[in-house]
């Protein structure tokens, strides 16, 4: 291990850490010296029921390897559960430096069979869980002038089948990350987003598994194991991380930046209001990717997009 990337004296919360990705993240952070709160309600991949086993097993594994961890089985889909989780971290270790919002569920359904209950339950875990755990930890990070928050999105955002609620929730987390990052920076807190690709419980149960998720092939499963995502999470969680509001993809030994780009577009020169026909006539200019830019913030985008106004 690189000696510079240690977490001695740091306290990390990892949600959904009883299995798969979260367990790998918690294990690596503990291996590198962090004191870890392993949170997992222990429900099914659809978010039903609860079981203390996964969290306790993950903690036992960390301790057997010489690390420090405690189990927490709070339900992050409920606001009170998020506060209880943060209380556990403060009670056990006295502070919170890192929050890895990893907990998630997946309820495969086609549209419009994906109903309001499907959406609500998915948003409860992914979006409200991330929102409320981060909000509960926030005052502790602000008071110490330091913190690292990692959210979890998905490449399912690129468009997939039969998992609309999941992709919707993951899209919301990109907005959460990008909007919170500027506010966080004022307090010495960095907020970044990870898009993991690994064989997990939801991925192996997908109606149409693909090259990034299928678990039928043992060699593919080994090549796509969860632990290959965790180094990027640890990088984003470390004090030397300098990026903020970014989205990173990790999986299968490959790491990449995922960014939101804007084309230069077409600027109407007509004296009257632009017409639909005018847009159609200049569609190639609207969509031409040549010279695209990556806005650093809302202000950066608006200053570029409306630069023709002057001033």
Buried (B, 14 or more C-beta within 10 A) or exposed (E): EEEEBBBEEBBBBBBBBBBBBBBBBBBBBBBBBBBBBBBBBBBEBBBEEBBBBBBBBBBEBBEEEEBBBBBBBBBBBBBEBBBBBBEBBBEBBEBBBBBBBBBBBBBBBEEEEBEEEBBEBBBBBBBBBBBBBBBBBBEBBBEBEBBBBBBBBBBBBEEBEBBBBBBBBBBBBBEBBBBBBBEBEEBBBBBBBBBBBBBBBBBBBBEEBEEBBBBEEEEBBEBBBBBBBBBBBBBBBBBEBEEBBBBBBBBBEEBEEBEEEBBBBBEEEEEEEEEEEBEEEBEEBEEBEEEEBEBEEEEEBEEEBEEEEEE
